[in-house]
Each structure stands twice: as C-alpha cells, then as structure tokens.
Amino acid sequence: MADLTTSWLGLTLRSPIVVAASPLSRDPEAIAAAVASGAGAVVMHSLFEEQLAHEQMAAHRFLDARTDLDAEARSFLPASEVFAIDAGPYLAELDRLRRRVDVPILASLNGTTPGGWTSYAKRLESAGADALELNLYEVATSPDETGAAVEERQLDVVRSVVGCVRLPVTVKLSPFYASVPSFVRRLEQAGARGVAVFNRFYQPDIALDELDVDRRLVLSTPAELPLRLHALALLSPTVSLSLSCAGGVHSGLDAAKAILCGAHAVQLASALLLHGPGHVGVVLAELTRWLDEKGYRSSAEARGVLDLSSAPDPHAWERLNYARMLDGWR
Ligand SMILES: Cc1cc2nc3c(=O)[nH]c(=O)nc-3n(C[C@H](O)[C@H](O)[C@H](O)COP(=O)(O)O)c2cc1C
C-alpha cells in the first residue's frame, strides 16, 4: 500500500490531507474525528487583523485611562496581561486542540497591513502552534494604490510575521496577481516556508427582490480545482517552498491531481463541512487506491510528476494550450 507520509513546512505528516481553516477547528470532537480518519494536520480558523487591531486599541484606551489616574499604572499593568484577555479564547482553543490530537496544528493569522497585530504570531508560537498560516485575503479597492504597492505592503506583513517567530510560516494567497510565480518567489525571499493556493474569493450575489447584497457563503465544488492545479504545476519547478492546494478538493482523485501537479499537502474545508470530518478517510482510501493502481510506492513519488518542469518554455506551452482549449469546445 502506498506510503502517504509527507514532508510539509519541515513537519512530517502521516498523510497529505490537511483540515483547512474553517469553523471545524472550533469543535475538538470534529477535529479528533478528522484526525482519527487520517488527517495529517489541522489549520485553525483565522484571527483577523481587524479583531486584533480593535483589541489593541481597546487595550490602549484602558491603559491610557489608568495612566491618567495613576502615574505608576503602566508598571503594574503590563501590556501582555491586557493582551492575554483579548487573545485568550483563541489560545485556549489552540491548547484544547493540542491536547486532543497528536498531529501538527497551524494557527492562522489573517491580515494585509503591517502593524502591531502581527506580533500576535509570537503568542501563537508560545501557545504551542506548530506552524502559522498567514492569510493575505484582500480585494484591491483603491485606484491610488498600484499593484506593486499592494504587493510590497503584503511582503512587509510577511516579513514582520516571519521576523517574530521561529515557526515555519506559510502564506495563503489570492489568485489575483499579475505574476503569481514572481510574487511567490518574493514571498520565499521574505522568509515564507510555504504557500497555499488559493484563497477563495467570496463573491456576494445580488438579492434582486430585496435590492440588497446576498452574503450567503457557497461551499466550493471541484470546478474550482483546475485554477489551483495550474498554479501548482507552474510553481512546483520554480520555488523550493512547501506547496499546499486549497480549494475544490472533494475526493481522493482530486487530491491525486493536486499532488501530481506538485502539492505537498492538500487542504479540505467544504467537503468536510458537507460530508463530515470522517470524509477524510474516504478521500485517503481513494487516493491510496489510485496510487496503488498506478504503481506509485508513495505520494511523494507521485508529487510533481505533472508539473511544468519538463516544459522547455512554459509561456509558449500556456499559449498553445489556450489556443487548443478554444478549439476543443465541441
Ligand atoms: C465556513 C468557512 C470558513 C472559513 N474560514 C476561514 C478562515 O477563518 N481562515 C482562512 O484562511 N480560510 C477560511 N476558509 C477558507 C478555507 O480554509 C479554504 O481555503 C476554502 O474553503 C477552500 O477550500 P475548500 O474548497 O475545501 O472549501 C473558510 C471556509 C469556509 C467554507
């Protein structure tokens, strides 16, 4: 039977299937079920910059109010104690998960502007996270900020998080960069150890009757996978980062495709929310069966077999495939 042991972010996982950031991590029993079914690691839901910045402001207001009353207030009320109140529930959740399961747990920070909030990475490290996923989710809204400026700001965030911790940091990206390979290379230079492709871009619909925005979250389908496969195949030969596929993986065959394109780890959220955490077992059984049928002794052996390392000119290859696809609509 094919060996599924995977090396990801310097961690050894017993399988490449990772529970993606989602509300599942709030439920230790659900996570225990996913791990019992073979999940190799768990990413917690995110702590958002907006939460942390808001809490820091509240902390400052509290400290400042005390300072007005008592000149020595700062010395008996260290900032760390105030922050402990704010980050407490998340850190407690991390601690509960660590006690409940024996696979690596990644904490998740979500934000896009450099600032004090990034120092929470240190707290997550001290609380026992095995790695950090930094989610750079954002939609560019200002015509005054160029794409290059957006990227530079995001790289600053990565540098400041990486600078706070010794833990491996992986970055969850959106697909909307003029050059994903160039940005990913700069992430590597900024100290990231991995990238997850891609964030799902939550696109609210319009509720015509109410003349309002319909914010219902629609879970993914495997139709979202090819965008990720394409990026993985491009990135796999050009960076030495750990790659994870996030988005549209619902079955073991989907996971096999991601691994063939270069993924070290494959993250699932929607499929586990739809079918329950035990679905990890179904995915792993199908992945193992496929690897066995094809004669691969391990998932590591299959990794990257279909990446673009053998394409002498990936740019020409992309153009050619585009033209072929347009012709193949029948
Ligand atoms: C209900 C829900 C909550 C999520 N919360 C987070 C989050 O807190 N942080 C994050 O980085 N991603 C979050 N995600 C995104 C998932 O981690 C994952 O990247 C995305 O859903 C694509 O994977 P999938 O196709 O398997 O769902 C969430 C997804 C869902 C469905």
The ligand as an SDF file (V2000), in Angstrom:
LIG
                    3D

 31 33  0  0  0  0  0  0  0  0999 V2000
  -17.2490   28.3430    6.5230 C   0  0  0  0  0  0  0  0  0  0  0  0
  -15.8260   28.6210    6.1270 C   0  0  0  0  0  0  0  0  0  0  0  0
  -14.9900   29.3470    6.9860 C   0  0  0  0  0  0  0  0  0  0  0  0
  -13.6660   29.6060    6.6180 C   0  0  0  0  0  0  0  0  0  0  0  0
  -12.8570   30.2920    7.4720 N   0  0  0  0  0  0  0  0  0  0  0  0
  -11.5680   30.5500    7.1130 C   0  0  0  0  0  0  0  0  0  0  0  0
  -10.6990   31.2440    7.9840 C   0  0  0  0  0  0  0  0  0  0  0  0
  -11.0350   31.6060    9.1250 O   0  0  0  0  0  0  0  0  0  0  0  0
   -9.4320   31.4950    7.5500 N   0  0  0  0  0  0  0  0  0  0  0  0
   -8.9840   31.0790    6.3310 C   0  0  0  0  0  0  0  0  0  0  0  0
   -7.8230   31.3070    5.9920 O   0  0  0  0  0  0  0  0  0  0  0  0
   -9.7960   30.3920    5.4900 N   0  0  0  0  0  0  0  0  0  0  0  0
  -11.0670   30.1310    5.8430 C   0  0  0  0  0  0  0  0  0  0  0  0
  -11.8740   29.4430    4.9920 N   0  0  0  0  0  0  0  0  0  0  0  0
  -11.3550   29.0100    3.6800 C   0  0  0  0  0  0  0  0  0  0  0  0
  -10.9170   27.5420    3.7150 C   0  0  0  0  0  0  0  0  0  0  0  0
   -9.8360   27.3670    4.6120 O   0  0  0  0  0  0  0  0  0  0  0  0
  -10.4700   27.0400    2.3300 C   0  0  0  0  0  0  0  0  0  0  0  0
   -9.3120   27.7170    1.9360 O   0  0  0  0  0  0  0  0  0  0  0  0
  -11.5100   27.2770    1.2720 C   0  0  0  0  0  0  0  0  0  0  0  0
  -12.8180   26.9660    1.7600 O   0  0  0  0  0  0  0  0  0  0  0  0
  -11.2230   26.4390    0.0520 C   0  0  0  0  0  0  0  0  0  0  0  0
  -11.2110   25.0780    0.3550 O   0  0  0  0  0  0  0  0  0  0  0  0
  -12.4790   24.1290    0.0510 P   0  0  0  0  0  0  0  0  0  0  0  0
  -12.7430   24.1750   -1.3950 O   0  0  0  0  0  0  0  0  0  0  0  0
  -12.0380   22.7860    0.5310 O   0  0  0  0  0  0  0  0  0  0  0  0
  -13.6230   24.6900    0.8500 O   0  0  0  0  0  0  0  0  0  0  0  0
  -13.1830   29.1600    5.3670 C   0  0  0  0  0  0  0  0  0  0  0  0
  -14.0270   28.4060    4.5230 C   0  0  0  0  0  0  0  0  0  0  0  0
  -15.3160   28.1330    4.9000 C   0  0  0  0  0  0  0  0  0  0  0  0
  -16.1830   27.3130    3.9770 C   0  0  0  0  0  0  0  0  0  0  0  0
  1  2  1  0
  2  3  1  0
  2 30  2  0
  3  4  2  0
  4  5  1  0
  4 28  1  0
  5  6  2  0
  6  7  1  0
  6 13  1  0
  7  8  2  0
  7  9  1  0
  9 10  1  0
 10 11  2  0
 10 12  1  0
 12 13  2  0
 13 14  1  0
 14 15  1  0
 14 28  1  0
 15 16  1  0
 16 17  1  0
 16 18  1  0
 18 19  1  0
 18 20  1  0
 20 21  1  0
 20 22  1  0
 22 23  1  0
 23 24  1  0
 24 25  2  0
 24 26  1  0
 24 27  1  0
 28 29  2  0
 29 30  1  0
 30 31  1  0
M  END
$$$$
